[in-house]
């Protein structure tokens, strides 16, 4: 037996006073008006049709049956219409909205229901039902006696899935037109990185060898399609220019635990024997052979400590506005929801558009492709929004699978359209401001994979290059996007940059055509586990 999922509306624009005139006992006694109870066949039929319409329009899972609870303040009313030549007819109408007088059919109510489900601000300018559209065109929203010819109803395909939700709106936009181009350089000024030392700093044992050192990008330059970076090693006074091939994303590497433990024991002994700390000599690109772990221990541990503290920080910046005094939360009661792609947030709500976000070790901007934290089941929940059939996500892998070479193929990515601060009302009536991201969800699939049920969709040219042999495939149906709380962000996607250095799937150092060291392998594995199981508190 199929499970029935009940769709509830988290918020409502309903008010019981909107149908006060139909409570008149005289009307009820004369049976001219009947307030239908929830158990009546008419109400159940209405609810079933609305639920099915929502399930198709929002691409809910086909593996469930659906029912819906009317929003608070709404009531289905049967109104008797007298006829001269035939028996009386009863019209079923849904009342309760404070902005639309009545809904005369489930199909007429479905666009309004979609708005109630997908717009947490309940901004009436963004509702595309017949009543709101008439009001925006200058007519009386509460006097719609004739169904407007331009009213659009979600059209389903033969398979019962919406290929494109048609929206009548004074705002017309597309995802590609609203994507902002992020900075072209794979790494940005001020970001934390790891650099590969030209010569490893050796210790007495192989477990005490330092190959990668944390650093900060001080400047970025470009020569054609290649980038060069002026960096400062943490724990050093040296400024050096390095090619892109010498730099790793901060999220891609972590110092091996045995190295940190060994250096920690060595540092304890050194502190008791010296009164000063030697920084890394300049230039670090040509370290003398005598510079061993004995000299590098304290500067290296100091550098690791600085990065670990910075990696827990986050901040927002907005053009022309200071956010320092605004209390913003990265969590939200509604951590994920889906909505039709609409206009830019500043066009229809009091959101604050964010210029860029500092997230632990790197800057995140609109137009970036990012990894999201949750496991795949989070995005497939039946009470949220299921993915399109061609974009269906695989189940979350077990522990052994999470370290497999193709585990990146099970990740979920978001192409950011906007970063913004949403002003919401808490359950206790107080105002809160939540930082959120909106954009298109993608997964990585092999280029050779055939999809017989759906033609390959065109991908926005603003996406970065996918790993060689793979491409990005949208997860949601056309014209829909995800809105996620900031807490779901993991890190920026560092795939094949314009000068092709790293492929996260194969871990190949393309500049030298060799496989990355086991330390890097373990670093990527750590990042994979963080992405897949959300074990890291934050980057």
N, C-alpha and C positions, 0 to 999 in steps of 0.2 A: 504494500500500500504506500502510495506517495505521500511524503510529508507535506503538510500545509504550512506555508510561511505567511504570517500575518504582517502586513505592511502598516506601520504606524507613522503618523506625522509628528516629528519632534516639536514643531511649532504650528500655530494656526492663526489665520486672520479672521477666525469666526467669532460671532457674537450672537447669542441666542435672541437678543432683542431685534435682530434683523427679520425674524419671522413671528414677532409678537402678534401681528394682525391675524395670524391664522390660529391663534389660541382661543379665539372667540367661541364660547360654548354654544352660541346660537348657530354658528356655522357648522360646528361638529354635530349638533343635534339634527340639523337639516341634512347632514351628510354631504354638505357642499365641500368640506375640507376634512381630510383625515391625516393626522400626524402618525406616520407609519412607525411601528416599533421595530427594534433591531431584528427580531426573529421573523418578521413578515417576509413572505416570498419575494415581494417587490424590492425590499431593501437588500435581501441576499443576492438577487439578480443584479441589481445596480452595483453592489460591492464587487461581485465577481467580475463584471465587465470592466470596472475601473481598475481592479487589481491586474487583470490580464493585460489591459492597455499599458499600465505602468511597467509590468514585467517585460513586455515587448519593447517599449520605448527606451527603457533603461537597461535592456539586455540582461535581465536577471536569468539565473540558471534555468535551463529547460527541465531539470530533474525534480522540480517541486511544483506543487499547486500553490496558488496565491489567493489570499483574501486581504481585505483592507478595512481598517477602522476609519470611519469618517472623522475629519478633523474636529477638534473641540468647537462647540458652538454651531455645528451644522446639523440640519434635520431634513430628511426626505419627506415631502408632503405630496399627498394625492389630492388634486383639485378636480372637481367634477365640472364637466362642460356639457351644458344642455344642448340637445339637438332637436330640431323640429321633426325631421323625417326619419330619424334613427334613434337607437337607444343612446343614453348618455355615455360620454367618454370621460375617462379619468386620465389626467396628465400627471406624470411623476416629475416633480421638480425639487432640486436640492437648493436649500436656502441656508444662509449663515454668513457668507462672506460680507465683510464690511465695505467692499469695493465693487462687487458684482451682485446685482439684484438676485439673480437666480441662474441655475444651470439646468437646462431642459433635457439633457441626455448625458450618459456616461462619457461619450466622446467629447462633448462640450466641456466637461469637467476635467478630463485627463490633462490638458496643457496646464491648467491651474494647479492640479495636483503635483505635476512635475516640478513646478516652481516652488510649491510648499516644501517638497522633499529636498531640493537641491540648492536653494538660496537661504543660507542661515540668517541673512540680514532681513529677509522678507521685504526687500525694496520693490515696491509695486511697479516701478518703471521697467523692471526686468521680467515681468510676467507677460506671457504672450498668448493668454487666452482671449476669447472674443471680447469680453467686457473691458479688459485693460487696453486692448488694441483700439477699441472704439473711443475710450477716454483720451488716449494719446493723440488721436486724430481730431480731437476737438468736440466730439459728441458727448452725450451724457452717458456715463458708464452704467447708470442705474435705470436707463430707459431703453434697453436693447430689445425691441419687439421683433426685430427681423435679424436672422443670422447673417452676418456680413459675408459677402462672397469671397473675401480674401482670407477667411479663417482657414488655417492649415491644421490638419490632423496627422499625427505620425502615421506614415505609410509603411506597412510591413511587406516583406518579400514572401515568396512561396514557402520559404523555410520558417517563417514566423519571426524573423529578426529584422530589426530596423537597420537599414544600410545608411540612412541619412535622416536625421530628425530635422524636418523643415520648420523653420522658425520665422514667423512674421514679426519684424522688429524694425524700428527706425535706426537701430544700430546694425550694420552689416559688417562682419569681419571674418577673417579666416586665421587659422593657426599660423600659417606661414607669414602672413602680413603683420602679425603682432609679435613675432619673435624678434628680440633684440640681439644684434650680433655681439658676442662676448669678445674680450681681447683675444687677438690671434695667437699670442705666445702661449705655449703650454704651461709655463710657469710665470708668475706675476711678481712684480716688485713688492717686497715685504713678506713673501711667503717663506715658510720653513721647508727645507728640502734635506736630502742626504746627497752627499757627493762621494763618488768613488775615488779614493786616494790613488794617485799614480803609482805609488809604492806602498804596499801595506806596512803597517807598523807592527813589527813582530814581537812576540813575547817568548818566554821559555817553552811554551807548548802551543800547539795549533789552536787550542781553545782561547788563547789570549792574544790573538791577532786581530788588529783593528783594520778593517777594509773600507768602512763607510763612516763618514763624519757628518754630524748635523751642521747645517749652515743656513744663512739667510740670503735671499736674493736682494741685492742692493740696486741693481739696474739691469735693464734688458735692451739688447741691441739686435738688429736684424740685418742680414746680408742675403738678399734674395729670398729664398724660401727657408733659410737656416737662421737659427737664433743662437745668440751667445749671451752669457749671463755673467755679470759681475757679482761675485758672492763673497761673503765673509764667513769664515769658519767660526762657530761659537767656541770661545776659549782661545781665540787668535786675534791678532791685530791686522791680519793680512787681507788685502783686497785683491782678488785675482779674477781674471776673465776665463770662463770655462765654456766649452761647447756643450750643446744640448745632450750629447751622448754620455757626458760624465755625471748627469744629474738624475736622481731618483725622486719620485713623489715621496713626501714624508710618510704617507699612509702605506707605502709599499715595502717598508723595511722596519724591522725592530732589532735592536741589539740582542744577540743570543743570550739567554739567561745565564749560561755558564760563564760567558765573558763578563757580564755585569757583576756576577758574584765574585769571580776571581779578582776583578779590578777593585771591587769594594773592600775585599780583605787586604789587598795591597795598599789601598789608599789609607786605611786605618793605621797601618804601620808607617807610611810616609808622613802623615800629619804629625806624628809624635817625634819625627826626626828632622823636620825642616820648618822654617819660619815663613817661607814664601812659596809661591806656585809659579812654575815656568809655563808660559803660554807656548802655543805651537809656533815654532820659528817661521820666519818669512824667507822665501815664499814656500808655502806648503806644497806647491806643485813640484818642488825639488828638495824633499826632506833629506837631510844627511843620514847616512846609514847608522850613525851612533844614536839617532833619535829613536829610542825603543819604547816599549810599553812603560818602562820605569819613569820616563819623562812625561809620557802622554796620559798617564792614569788619571790624575786629578783634573786636568783640563777637559778630558773626554767625559768623565762623570759629571762635571759641572755643566757641560754642554747638554748631556742627556737630561739632567735635572731641569734645565731651563726649558727645553722643548716639551717635556712632560707637563710642566705647569701651563705653558702657553696652549698646549693642545686641548686643554679643558675650557678654554675661553671662547666666547662668541660675542659679536656685536653687530649692530646694523648702522648703515649710513644712508641718508636720503638727500637727494639734491635740494639745496635751498632750505633745509630744515634740520635742526638738531634733534637727535633722538635720545640724547644723553639723559634728559629728565623725564622721559616717557617710560613708564613701567610696562614692559612687554614680556609676554610668556611664550616659550617655545612649545609648550604643551597646549592641548585643546580638548574640550569634551568631545568634539567631533574631529578625530585625528585624520580621517579620510572620508571624502565624499566625491561624487562625480556630478558634473553639470554640463549642459551644452556650452560650447565655446561661445563666449559673449565678448562684449567690448572690453577695453582696458579698464581695470578696476577704478581708476580715478574718474571715469566717465559716468559711473552709476552708483557710487557709494562713497562714504567718507574714509575709505582706505588711505593709508600712507604708502605710496610706492617707494620701495627700497632700491637704492642705487646699487649697493653691493652688500654682501654679508661676509663677515669674517667668521669662519667656522673651524676653530682649532688651529689648523696649520696652513690654511689656504683661503683665498677669497672665492666666493661664489657669486656669480652674476647672472642676470637674465640671459638666456641663450645657452647656458652651460648644460651639459649632460651629466647627471649625477646618479650615483647608486643610492637606492633606498634600503633601509634597514630590514623591514619585516620579511618573514618567510612568505613563500608563495601563497599559502592558505589565507593570509591576511587580505590579499587582493581578490580572492575568490569567494569570500563569504557571501552566502545567499542573501543575507539581509542588507548587503551594501549594493554592489553592482558586479555582476559576473563579466568576465572578459569576452571579447568576441571569439567566435569559434576558431578562427585562424590564428588568434593570438593566445590560445589557451596555455596557461602555465602548467608546468609539471609539478608534482607533489614535492614537498620539501625533502631533500635528501637526508639519508641517515649519516651517521658520523663518518663511516668509511667512504661514502660517496662524496662527502663534502670536501675531501682532499683530492678528488680525481681531477684529471687534467682539464676536463670540459665543464667543471663546476660553474665557471662563469656563464655558461649558457643557461643556467637556471636563475640568473639574477634579474631583478626588475630595475629599470632605469627610468628617470624622468627628465624630459627635455624642458627646461624651465622657460615658461612664457613670462611670468612675473613673480617677483618676490614682493610681498606687501604685508602690512599690518592691518588686520581686520578688527574693527571695533564691534564687539559683541556684548550681549547682555547675559549675565550669569543667571542661574536659577534663582538666586536670592534677590535679583533685581539690580545688582550692582553692575557697573560697566567693567569690561575687561578688554585687553588688547592682545590678540594672538598673532604671532608671526606665522605666515603661511606661504606656501609655494603653489603655483598652478602651472600645469603644462601637460604634455602628452606622454603617456607611458609606452615604453618600448621593451622588447626583449631581443637578445642576440640569437640568430639562427644561422645555420650553415647556408651558404649560397646555393648549394645543390638541392636543398629541401624543396620538394614540390608541394604545392597547395592546390589540389584539384577543385576545391569548393569555392575558392575566392581568388580573384586576380590579384597579382602582386600590387600593393599600394605604393604610390610614389612617396618617397621620403624627402622631407624638407632638406634643401641643400645646406641649411645652416647646421646640420648635424656634423660632429667630427667624424673622422674616418673610423669605420668599424675594423676589428681585427681582420687580418688578411684571410680570405676565404669565408667570411661571414658578413651578414648585413643586419641592420636594425629593422625590426618589424613592429608596427603599432599593436598595442594590446587592446585598446578600446575601439569601438566603432567610430566611424567618421563623425566629426563635429562634436565629440565629447572630450573632456579633459578631466584630469584628476586634480583635486585640491587637497594638499597634505599639510599637516602640522610640521613645524620645523624640526621637531624631535625625531621625525622619520628619516631625516637626511643623514647619510653616512659620509660620503666624500665625493669629490669630483671624479668623473671618468677620465682616466689617463690612458687612452688607447693609442692607436697609431697616430702620432702627431704629423703635421705636414712634412717633416723630414724623416718620418718613419723610424722610430727607435724601439719602442716597446710594444709588444703584443701581449696583453695580460693573459690570453689563452695559452700561448706557447712559451712565454717568458724568454723570448729571444732578444739578445742584444744585437740589433741589426747593424749598428755602426761597425762592429768588429766581427760579426757573423759567428759569435760563440754563444754558448748557453750561459745564462747568468749563474753566478755562484750559488752554492747551497744556502748561503745566508740570505740571498735575495729570494730564493725559492721558499724558504721558511717565512720570509716577510710577506710574500704574496699569499701563502697559505693562511697566515694569521688574518690578513685582510679578508680573504674568502670566508673564513669562519665568522668574522665580525659581520660581514654582509649577510651571510646566510642565516645565522642564528641570533644576531643582535646581541652578542655577548659583551661588546665593548660599551662602556658608559658614554662615550662620545669622543669625537675627534676635534 
